[in-house]
């Protein structure tokens, strides 16, 4: 049974389309062009990729801003699009995962509407080499990231592409209020219920074998073509922690991607901790990275086990800090809205 009409304004070629909710996995089925009151106004482009564009949009009814990721159907395999949407839905909600608002479909595009983050990418902060962040803040940032990934794994979703550019800060003033974005390479290891699994075919994979991800962050076992587990995400978390602590340096980095892949396949692979970089931190920070960056995945802790690390215990989450981050993010969001 179809749902109510939910209009979306598309300003392209002078046409406006109205959509209504359908029972199809991708979200909405197009109806003929129509006039009238529309739900969103498209504003600026905030990102572009191979398969689509991300725009800042404003919901007319509430004046709230969201991000609209528009994916061209012709250039993006439909089964991968279904997989991305299913994975994103399956992990909702969590405070450190990008919040899904709704999904629309036209004849040519699928539009994924999510919360709008304004703090920029983690990559941009790390790449400057001058990011002012304390070890305590780094530990709390990593705790938030691990909590989100542990939640994904508990829900049967492996992200498989954790890297600094796939993390966005909720607002510019926060160093720890982060969101994990882009579930384009995520894979579900199970569905949460029978209805969710119906019609998914091979989208549900109990064994992961695909060689995906970014070489500088990808785990060694993902490069072999053999099976791997959610522990591949734990490796990537270790790379992210190392790069933040070292102010932009990656633990395993060759002259190019091919050299990096060769390095990761080295049976004697070990992580190095330059004294001039890591002497400013507690030994627990190095222990944290070393534990996650073990070549043998069976020696790595699960994401849930990482939450009990001694580094996290040494820097417990500050209730005041968490409260302040929340207040700042909410204030910034309200301040960014029109008429505020």
N, C-alpha and C positions, 0 to 999 in steps of 0.2 A: 504493500500500500504506500502510495506516494505521500510525502510530507507537504507542509505548507510552502507557498512561494517565498523564497528568500532572495531578493534582488541583489545583483552586483553590477556596478557601473563599469563598463569597459569602454574607454575612450580611444577607439582606434578606427580609422576609416569613417568616422562620423556615425558609427552604429552603437547602439546600446542594447545589451542582451539582458533578459531576465531569466533566472534559473529557478528550478524548484527541486527540493530534496528528493532523491530517488533511493531505492533499496540497493543500487549497484555499489560495489566495493569502493569505487573512486569518489563517490559523494553526490554529485548533482548532474542532472540531465538537462540540456539546453531546451528552452522553449523559444518560440518565435520572438523577434525583436519587438520591444514594447517600450512605451514611455511611462511616465508616472514617477512615483517616489522611489529612489534607489538607496541601497543600503550603504555602499561605500563610495568614497571619492578617492581616486588615485592621485597621489602626490608625487614625490620625487623618487627616482631610481636610486636604490641604496646598494645594489649589487648585481652583477651579471656573471653568468656562467655559460658552459657549452650548450646547455639544454634550456635555458630560460633566464628570467630576470626576477629580481626581488625589488618590490616597491614598498614605499611607505604609503599606507592607506588610512583614511579616517572614516570611522563608522558614523554615519549621520545621526542616528538615533541617540547615541551616547557621547559623541564627539571624541571617543577614544581612538588612539592610533594603534595600528597593528602593522605587521609585516606580511605582505602577500607574495609568496613564491609562485610564479607562474611558469609552468613547465610545458614546453611544446610537445604534443603527443607524437608528431612525426619523427622527431629526432631522439626519442627516449623510449626504449623498449617497455611495453605496457606491463610486463610481468615484474620488471624492476620498479616501476612506479607503484604498482600494487603492493610490492614488498615494502617499499619505503613508508607508504601510508599506513600499512598494517602494523609495522614496527613502531612507528610514532604513536599510533593509537594505543598499542598494547602497553606502553610504558607510562601512559598518562595516569594520574598527575604526579609530579614530583617537583619540589621547589628549585632544583638545580638542573632540570631538563626544560628545554624550550616548550612553552605551553601551547598546545594546539587549540585554536579557537573554532575553526570550521574549515570545510573543504568544498570547493566548487569545481564543476567541470563544464567546459564549453566544447564546441565541435573540434577546436584546435588545441586547447590548453586545459590543464588541470591547475587550479589555484589553491594553494595551501595557505590558510590564514593562521598566523601564529602571533604570540605576543611580540611586541617591538622592544628590542634591547638597544640601548643608546651608549653603552660604555666602550664599544669597540672590541676588537679581537684580542684575545690573550697573546696571539702571535705578535701583534704590533707593540704591545707593552714589553714583551721579552726582547724583541729585536732591537729596541733602542739601546739596550745595555745600560741604561740609566734609570730604570724603573725603581722608584723608592718603595721597597717592600721589605719588611722585617722577616726573620725566620719564623716567628710566631704566626705572622700573616700567611706566609707560604704554607706552613703546616695546616692552617685552617682552610686555606684555599684547596689544598690537596685533599683534605678530609671531605670537603663538600663534593669534589669531583668523584672521589671513591664512593661516597654514599650514593651518588647518582648512578654510577656504573653497577654497584652492588644491587641497586633496585632494578636496573635493567636485566641483570642476570637472573635475579629472583623471578622476574616476569617472563623469562625465557627469550630474551633478546640480547644478541651480541652486537656491539656497535661496529667493530672491525676497522674503523678509520679515525681513531682518536688521535688528534694532532692539535697543535696550538691554534691553528686557524679555524678549528671547529668548536671553539669556546668563545662565547661572547659575555661581556660583563653587563649586568643589568643597567648600570649607570656609570658615568665617568668617575664618580667620587669613591667607588667601592673597589677594594682589592680582593674581595673574597666572594661577593655575590655574583656567581657565574652561572651561565646556562650552556648546556651541551646542545649543539645544533647539528643539522645535516645527518639524517639517518639513511642517506642514499645507499650506503653499502652495508647497512645493518642486516642481520639475518636472524630469523626466529628459530629457536630450537624446539619450541612447542607453542601451541595456542593456549590461551587461558580458558577457553570453553569450546564446546563442539561447534557452536554457531560461528565462532571466529575462524575455526579451521576449515569450515565447509567452503569448497570451491578454491582453496588456496593451492592445491596441487603440490608441486615440489617447493613451494615457498616455505614449507616447514621442513627444516633439515636437522636431523638428530646428529649427523656428522658433518663437520665443516671441512671443505677441501679447497675452495676457490682461492687463488692467489690475488688478493686485493689489498688496498691500503696504500699508504705512502712509505717508500723504502726507509726513510730516516726514522720512522716511528713503528714500522711493522715488526712483528716478532719473528725470530729466525724460523720457527716451525711453519709459518705461513708461506715461506719461500720454497719449501721442499715439495709441495704438491701432495703431501700426505695429510692425514686428518689432524685437526687441531680443535681446541676447546675455547670456552670463554676466557681462559687464562691468557689468550693473545691480547685481550684488552688490558690485563694487568701489566704486561710488558710495556704497552704504550703509555700507561700511566707513569711507569718508572722513567720513561724517556722524557715525558713532560716535566716531572718533578726535577730531574737532573738539569734540564735546560733552563728552568726558572732559577734554580739555585746557582747555576753557573753563569747567569745573565746572558743567555743566548747560545751557549755552546751545546752541541749535541753529543751524546755519549759515543755514538758510532756514526762517523761521517767520513766517507771517502771523497775523492776529488769530484766524483759525479755519482749518479744513482747506481750505475753499473758497478763501480768500485765499492759503494756502500753495501750492495747486495752480496758481493764477494766477501766483504769483511764479515757480514752477518752469518755467512755460511762457514766461517772458520771454526773448526771443532774446538779450538782453544780460546774462543772468544771470551774476553773478560773486560769489565768496565774499569776505566782509569779515573782516579780522583785527584787532579792536580792540587798540590798543597797550597799554591798561591791563590787558588779559587776557594777551596773548601775549608780553609783554616778559620774562616769567619763564622762557620757554623758548628753546631754541636756534632759529636760523632754519630749521634742518632740519625742525623739527616743522611749521612753516607750509608749507614746501615739500612735505612729505608730504601734508598735507591738500589743498593746492591741486592737486597732481598727480592725486589721486583724484577731486576734485570738479570735473572739467571737464565742461561741459555736453555737448560733443561726445564721445560714447562712443569714437569711433575714436582720440581723443587720450589716452584712459586706458590705463594699463598693465594687463596681465592680473594676476590674483592671484599667479600664479607669479612674474611680473616684479616685483611689489611687494616681494617678499621680498628683493630686491637693493637696496632703497632706501638712500640715504645715511644717513637717520635710523636705520635698523636697524643699519647698519654702525657708526655712531657710538656706539650703545649695544648692543654685542654681548651675546648671552645669557650670563648668568653660570652656569657649571657648578655652582657652589656654591648659587646662588639656585634653580636648577631642581631640584637635589637636595633642598634644604631644603623647597621647595614640595611636592615629592613625599612627603617624610617627614611633613610636617605634615598633608597631606591624608590619608595612610594612617593616621597616628596618630589623627587626629580621627575617621575612619571607625570604627576599632577602639574608640575610647573611647565612641562613640555606641551600640555594640552592647550588648545586655543581658549582664550577667555579667562585663563587662570591668572 
